[in-house]
Amino acid sequence: MLKLAVLVSGGGTNLQAIIDKIADKTITNAKIEVVISNKKDAYALERAKKHGIADCYLSPKDFATRPEFDQALLECLQKYQIDLVVLAGYLVIVPKNVVEAYENRIINIHPSLIPSFCGDGFYGLKVHEAVLARGNKVTGATVHFVDDGTDTGPIITQKAVYVQEGDTPEILQKRVMEEAEWNILPQAIDWIANDQIEVIDHIVHKK
Amino acid sequence: MLKLAVLVSGGGTNLQAIIDKIADKTITNAKIEVVISNKKDAYALERAKKHGIADCYLSPKDFATRPEFDQALLECLQKYQIDLVVLAGYLVIVPKNVVEAYENRIINIHPSLIPSFCGDGFYGLKVHEAVLARGNKVTGATVHFVDDGTDTGPIITQKAVYVQEGDTPEILQKRVMEEAEWNILPQAIDWIANDQIEVIDHIVHKK
């Protein structure tokens, strides 16, 4: 049974998708041990409580130095014996010590088709604003392993979403979530939980 | 009736797709007036001849200076009273004088989802090599208007294509052609021929 920590900063709709897909057995052999948020009032923490999942508020703001936060985060993951860290709208850069301790065991969902519209400065609604400003007709979402770059890790899965005439960033964000994110993030977790993928030379292959 | 020039450097499978889709009326109100190639032995020129379309070989190599070639190309387009220039695997950079004379009347097909895997150095098989080297799971093709940058013009249409386990650059190139290029390039021509799109502030909108 793969033990998951889901790290969030906001409403937690991707968290909810994971909870639902564990419940309906779309994801098998995985269990959420803890939800960690850097925002005290993140609705994601409420979702965790409702489903009997441990919740943990941990913010860099509450620590005197960043290394102290980094250590606290790592200790939290170790306490729950986490096998896979799932970044589901987590707006904190994952500390180097955690990336090193969990090589190819941290995954992130990014709301574009990497390498388009990713890297520093591209998060949340800003991604969709940039897609529309470029006049793109296709966008999507990507699940990837996290390495020490921003959105540079091995790509696990991607799904395309078509832009429609009249889209606003908000409308597009919602469509990318519904058509892509809520499907491919659970899909990636299920593959990992069932040992169906491997990383060879930075490329993710199906076994 | 929109008068087209199709510019090619190779086999001309995208040219063939345009010929076929004019024949079966997927494209209406458009006619290919001339096929221009910078390669004397491009099979695309044979395709033109077979279909009774004027063919023209024009290469920078045969001119003492580049401006002389640029002028000859412009004069060829003017001679045929061309309304829309279609770059269908044309590996010559379109001269500035032609870009200026045909603003928003030159379109190009690029075998990736712009802004991924585009710009200088990304053409032909190199695009698909780069997609596989990054481990992308989604790629596709883009039709865009040509401006004075490389692959920076307004995007008319895009189509996603999924990478499959075991793909080689050659296999992926073929799938992108079959599933995307041969559909979206004719589609874009039909939209332009029937006055269905407009460019506002660098963004292509349906009318």
Interface residues (C-beta under 8 A of the other chain):
Chain A: L113 I114 P115 S116 F117 L132 R134 G135 N136 K137 V138 G140 T142 P154 I155 I156 T157 Q158 K159 A160 E165 H202 I203 V204 H205 K206
Chain B: L113 I114 P115 S116 F117 L132 R134 G135 N136 K137 V138 G140 T142 P154 I155 I156 T157 Q158 K159 A160 E165 H202 I203 V204 H205 K206
